Amino acid sequence: MPHPIREIRAHHTSTTLTVYQAYRPDIGLPAARDDHFPPAWSRERMTWIKPSFLWMMYRCGWGTKEGQETVLAVEIRREGFEWALRNACLSHYVPELYADQADWKRQLKRSPARVQWDPERGLRSQPLPHRSLQLGLTGEATARYADDWIVGIEDVTPLAHQIHEHVRAGRLDQATELLPRERPFEVAEDVLGHLR
């Protein structure tokens, strides 16, 4: 059965979901060790979290791109993620969702979160016909993420490298077996409706 064009798919429980980020080792390794980001992690910059493991692998080159060598699986509270969605604005102007471009710019400026729907990626980083959500956090959302939402942080760089080795060797079935189990993450219409 085909995926809806826009759908949040994630590894999740009834109370948490896992998002992915990639950092240089001096940030990623202490974060995984201590289950929170170290002082070197900037609260002033927008931070992007991605529920799709394969989209993160596309973005960070399976943990090989400079500055993205440490891949983190960050388990966060569901209510925090939903708060960010409720308070988010699309990162680009969509005429059907905003009165005009000026209205969108006003909302973008005051929103603590941004949503992008980017093409999902396959094992070989090829674009797929459905879209994956990326969530940008800034200001209040960044602080809530770092201080309140995180349940645990795991360094999944070895897993990323192992899956990538299978992909490079053409062992796609073995690569698929190792992928995190992602399934639709259902949210109420009032959480996501304004971003569709």
C-alpha positions in Angstrom: 0.0 0.0 0.0 1.5 3.4 -1.0 2.3 6.0 1.7 0.3 9.2 1.9 2.3 12.0 0.2 2.9 13.7 3.6 3.2 11.4 6.6 5.2 11.4 9.8 6.8 8.0 10.1 8.9 7.3 13.2 10.1 4.7 15.7 7.8 5.5 18.6 6.0 4.3 21.7 2.8 5.6 23.2 4.8 8.3 25.0 8.0 8.9 23.0 9.4 9.1 19.5 12.9 8.9 18.2 14.4 11.6 16.1 17.9 11.8 14.5 20.6 14.3 14.4 24.3 14.2 13.4 27.1 16.2 15.0 30.8 16.4 15.1 32.2 14.0 17.8 33.0 16.6 20.4 29.2 17.3 20.6 27.7 13.9 19.7 29.8 11.7 21.9 29.3 13.6 25.2 25.6 14.0 24.3 25.2 10.2 24.0 27.3 9.5 27.1 25.4 12.0 29.3 21.9 11.9 27.8 22.0 15.7 27.2 23.8 18.1 25.0 27.2 19.5 26.2 27.9 23.2 26.7 29.5 23.3 23.2 26.0 22.6 21.7 24.6 26.0 20.6 21.1 27.0 21.8 21.3 30.0 19.6 21.2 28.2 16.3 18.2 26.4 14.8 18.4 22.7 15.3 16.7 20.3 12.9 15.3 17.0 14.1 14.3 14.2 11.7 12.1 11.3 12.5 13.2 9.4 9.4 16.4 7.4 9.9 17.0 7.1 6.1 16.5 10.8 5.6 19.1 11.4 8.2 21.5 9.0 6.5 21.0 10.9 3.2 21.7 14.2 5.0 24.8 13.1 6.8 26.2 10.6 4.3 25.8 7.7 6.7 27.9 9.6 9.2 30.8 10.3 6.8 30.2 14.1 6.1 32.5 16.5 7.9 30.9 17.8 11.1 28.2 15.0 11.0 30.3 12.0 11.9 28.3 11.1 15.1 24.8 10.1 14.4 22.4 10.4 17.4 19.0 8.7 18.0 17.3 11.1 20.4 14.3 9.7 22.2 11.9 12.6 23.0 8.6 13.0 24.7 5.6 12.8 22.4 3.9 15.9 24.0 7.0 17.9 23.3 7.1 16.9 19.6 3.4 17.7 19.3 3.9 21.1 21.0 6.5 21.9 18.4 4.1 20.9 15.6 1.2 23.0 17.0 3.5 26.0 17.2 5.2 25.5 13.9 5.1 27.4 10.6 6.0 26.0 7.2 9.6 26.9 6.2 8.3 28.0 2.8 5.3 30.0 1.5 2.2 28.0 0.5 -0.6 30.3 -0.9 -3.4 27.9 0.2 -2.3 28.0 3.9 -1.5 31.7 4.4 -3.5 34.9 3.6 -0.5 36.2 1.7 3.3 36.1 1.7 3.5 38.9 4.4 1.2 36.8 6.7 3.5 33.8 6.2 6.6 35.9 7.0 5.0 37.2 10.2 4.1 33.7 11.3 7.5 32.4 10.4 9.2 35.1 12.4 7.2 34.4 15.6 7.1 30.6 15.4 9.5 28.6 17.5 9.4 25.7 15.1 9.6 25.2 11.3 8.3 22.3 9.2 9.7 21.1 5.9 8.3 18.2 3.9 11.2 16.8 1.9 11.3 13.7 -0.3 11.8 10.6 1.8 14.9 8.6 0.9 15.5 4.9 0.1 18.5 2.8 1.1 20.5 4.1 -1.8 19.6 7.7 -0.9 17.2 7.9 -3.9 14.2 10.2 -3.5 10.9 8.4 -2.9 7.5 9.7 -4.1 6.3 10.5 -0.5 7.6 13.2 1.8 9.3 13.1 5.2 8.9 15.7 7.9 11.9 17.7 9.2 11.3 19.9 12.2 13.5 22.9 12.9 13.6 24.2 16.5 14.6 27.7 17.6 14.3 29.9 20.7 11.8 28.5 23.1 11.5 25.2 21.2 15.3 24.7 21.3 15.3 25.2 25.1 12.3 22.9 25.6 13.9 20.2 23.4 17.2 20.3 25.3 15.9 20.7 28.8 12.5 19.0 28.9 11.8 16.7 26.0 14.8 14.4 25.9 14.4 11.0 27.4 17.6 9.5 26.2 20.3 9.9 23.5 22.1 7.0 21.8 25.1 7.0 19.5 23.9 5.0 16.4 26.9 5.7 14.3 28.1 2.0 14.4 24.6 1.0 13.2 24.7 3.6 10.4 28.0 2.3 9.2 26.9 -1.4 9.4 23.8 -0.7 7.3 25.8 1.3 4.9 28.3 -1.5 4.4 25.4 -3.9 3.5 24.0 -1.3 1.1 27.4 -0.8 -0.6 27.8 -4.6 -0.9 24.3 -4.9 -2.5 22.9 -6.8 0.5 19.7 -4.7 0.7 17.7 -7.4 2.5 20.3 -7.5 5.3 20.4 -3.7 5.4 16.6 -3.5 5.7 16.6 -5.9 8.6 18.8 -3.6 10.6 16.7 -0.4 10.0 14.8 1.1 12.9 11.1 0.1 12.7 9.3 3.2 11.7 5.5 3.4 11.4 3.0 6.1 11.0 3.0 8.6 13.9 -0.6 9.6 14.2 -1.5 13.1 15.5 -4.7 14.9 15.9 -5.8 17.3 13.1 -5.3 20.3 15.4 -1.6 19.4 15.7 -0.7 19.1 12.1 -3.7 20.4 10.0 -2.3 23.9 9.6 0.9 22.4 8.0 -0.6 20.2 5.3 
